[in-house]
Amino acid sequence: MANDGWLEGVHVKRMRTLPEVTSARGDFAEFFSREYARLARACLLLTGNTAEAEDLTQDALARVYARWHEVGSMDSPEGYLFRTALNLNRQGSGGSRSGPVTSEIRTGAGTSSM
């Protein structure tokens, strides 16, 4: 089939083979198992609400999974995950959310003398 010039300059992504896709899924499954609990705890500190923290954790992991072909090869996919969660929290709250940790810091409550 002749090209006739209509595809010149068009970048076509190479589709991944089944072994590549299977390997990427396995890599993400390992990443998920390693990072879920840590991210969920951090999200709880951000939101102050267990249900919101779970939603935020799942949303961040879903976003990272959608881009895993890029994120998986980064120097710090964990950093990308946590930054994604932080950005999602900011977008969802309009920057006005203050969880219990922030309130404790502002009022001085929850501090103990050592």
C-alpha positions, -999 to 999 in steps of 0.1 A, spaced: 0 0 0 14 34 -10 19 61 16 8 90 -8 24 114 17 -7 117 40 11 101 70 44 120 67 53 137 99 26 118 119 40 101 150 24 67 155 30 51 189 42 15 189 17 -8 205 31 -28 234 32 -66 231 12 -89 254 44 -98 275 52 -61 279 16 -53 291 16 -83 314 50 -72 329 38 -37 334 7 -49 352 29 -71 375 51 -41 382 22 -20 391 6 -47 413 39 -48 433 40 -10 435 3 -9 446 10 -35 474 40 -17 486 25 19 486 -12 16 493 -11 16 531 15 44 533 -5 66 508 -37 59 527 -22 71 560 -8 102 543 -42 109 527 -59 105 561 -36 132 575 -45 154 545 -82 150 547 -90 142 583 -117 118 571 -113 81 565 -138 79 536 -123 109 518 -88 94 524 -98 61 509 -113 79 479 -83 101 474 -59 71 477 -79 51 451 -81 81 427 -44 88 429 -35 51 423 -60 50 394 -43 81 378 -8 66 383 -20 32 368 -33 50 337 1 65 331 22 36 345 40 31 312 56 65 319 55 66 357 70 31 362 103 41 347 106 74 367 133 77 394 107 81 420 72 67 411 64 70 448 70 107 447 48 110 416 20 91 434 21 113 465 22 145 444 -8 132 425 -27 126 457 -17 161 470 -29 177 437 -61 158 437 -68 169 473 -62 205 464 -84 203 434 -112 186 453 -111 210 482 -105 243 465 -76 248 489 -99 254 519 -99 220 536 -82 219 570 -80 185 586 -75 178 623 -37 179 621 -38 215 608 -63 225 635 -41 210 662 -11 229 650 -30 262 649 -44 259 683 -15 241 699 -37 212 710 -23 178 709 12 188 719 29 171 748 59 181 768 88 156 766 
